[in-house]
Amino acid sequence: MSLKYSYNEDVVKIIESTNESDFEFDIKLSEEEHRAGIKKLQRSFEDNKVYTDVLFYPYDQHHYRIIVRQDYYVDFILALMKHHLIERVEWS
């Protein structure tokens, strides 16, 4: 089974790739409400006890590179949904 998600490409651009055992996300945001959402997303992972589950690297112009450990992939995708950065998640 794989996890599929969708989002509004007019306000969020997501490029997902794999890097050995991790997933990498390149995310660009265009709307203010989503910028607040990604900050909340970042805080939620930084405040937990596992420091290497999800690593955030912010760049200029609301661009983020995020590295997600394989065992936290589902948690990360669901957190994107929780913070309204993606619109739909389904198993396929």
N, C-alpha and C positions, 0 to 999 in steps of 0.2 A: 504494500500500500504506500502511496505517496500523498503528500499534503499539497494541495493546490490553493492558491489565493488570488484574489483580484482586487484592484484598486482603481481609483479615478486617476488616469494618466495625465489629466490636465493640472492636477495639483500635487501629485506625488510621482516620482520616477524611481523605480527600484530595479537594480540589476543584481541578480543573485548568481554567485559562482561558488565552486568548491575549491578548497585548498588543503590537500592531504586529508586530514580528519575534521577540518573545520569548514564552516560556511562563511562566505563573505558577502556582505550586502553593501551596495553603493546606493545611497538614498539621497535624493534631492527634493526639497520641498518648496512650494511656491506660496502657500497660504499661511497666514499668521496662526490660525487655530491649530494647524498641523505642527508648526514649530513648537508650540507649547506642549503638544502631545509627545513629541520626540524627547523633549526635556524630561517629562514625567516618566517616559519609558526608560530613559537613561538612569534616572534616580532610582527607579524600582529595582534595576539590576545592580546598581552600585551599592544600594543599601542592604542587599542580602549578604549572607555569610560566605558565598562562593565568589571569590574575586576574579576568577578566570572564566566564568560562564559566558559573559558577553562583554566585549571590549569596544568602546566607542572612541572614534577619532573624528572630531569635528573639523571641517574645513570652511573656507570662506563661502559666502552666499548660500547658506543653509544647505550645505552639502555634508554628508556624513558617510564615513566608512565604518562598518560595524562587523566585527568578527565574532561568530557564534560557535561555541563548541557543539559538536554533533549531538551530544546527549541533551542539549538545551534548545535544539532547533524548534521543536513543537511549542515549548514554553515561550520562545521568542515570537513566533508567528502569532500565537494567541494574544501575546502582549501587544503586538502591532494592532490587532483587531480591537483589543480593549481600549486603546488610546486613539481609535478612529483613524489610523494611518492606512489600513486596508479595509475593504468593504465586505469581503466574503472569504470564507475558508471552508474547504471540503476535502474529504478523503476520496481518492480515486484509485 
